[in-house]
Amino acid sequence: MVFLSQSRIKPWWATDLDLWALARTLFASRLPTLLHDGIIGPLSSVAFPTFSKLQSEPLRFERALLKFCEMSTFIAFPVFAGIMAIAPSLVPWLFGAKWLAAIPLLQILAAYGAVRSALGFMHPLMLSKGRAGLYLLMNVILASLTLAGCLVAVRWNPKAVALSVVVTMLLFAAVFLLTARRPLALRIRPLLKTFVFPA
């Protein structure tokens, strides 16, 4: 530690990362996370026991899954779209002009929150089907994609990192649907319709 403090070579967090940039990034990521947890958390707590009870009834199970996806997107998409729309007015009003650079970050991460909310069905679905191994594999894939995207994007700026998180989440969604459709007996077309045309 003494060597680091006396050395002329500054650690990466002192050279590449502005503290204001870090604060803006933390703020911009926190709000979408809170909204996601507030929307998907209660729905998931109801979905898991419901999915578990309907294992032996495939038609009712699929209806319950599609209803969960419809409800989550019906609530989440307008909320996150609203955050994207009002961010240019909300951020300076709440925090002042010094936080203007947080606006595009908040808008990008709101898009991430919307995608993440659309995939909120994955957790209760995999666990209710008893696919803990698949659940672990999907989380490893998501973490790997996110890390790779961030490592590529970090050389530019926080906006690039935020965009990389959105892109990796979309890539992960495609990987999940292609990988899990057989073991979880997913019909992709009806599922996608719930995202495009939420009830």
Sequence and secondary structure as in RCSB ss.txt:
>XXXX:A:sequence
MVFLSQSRIKPWWATDLDLWALARTLFASRLPTLLHDGIIGPLSSVAFPTFSKLQSEPLRFERALLKFCEMSTFI
AFPVFAGIMAIAPSLVPWLFGAKWLAAIPLLQILAAYGAVRSALGFMHPLMLSKGRAGLYLLMNVILASLTLAGC
LVAVRWNPKAVALSVVVTMLLFAAVFLLTARRPLALRIRPLLKTFVFPA
>XXXX:A:secstr
 HHHHH SS  HHHHT  HHHHHHHHHHHHHHHHHHHHHHHHHHHHHHHHHHHTTT HHHHHHHHHHHHHHHHHH
HHHHHHHHHHHHHHHHHHHH GGGTTHHHHHHHHHHHHHHHHHTTTHHHHHHHTT HHHHHHHHHHHHHHHHHHH
HHHTTT HHHHHHHHHHHHHHHHHHHHHHHTTTTT  HHHHHHHHHS  
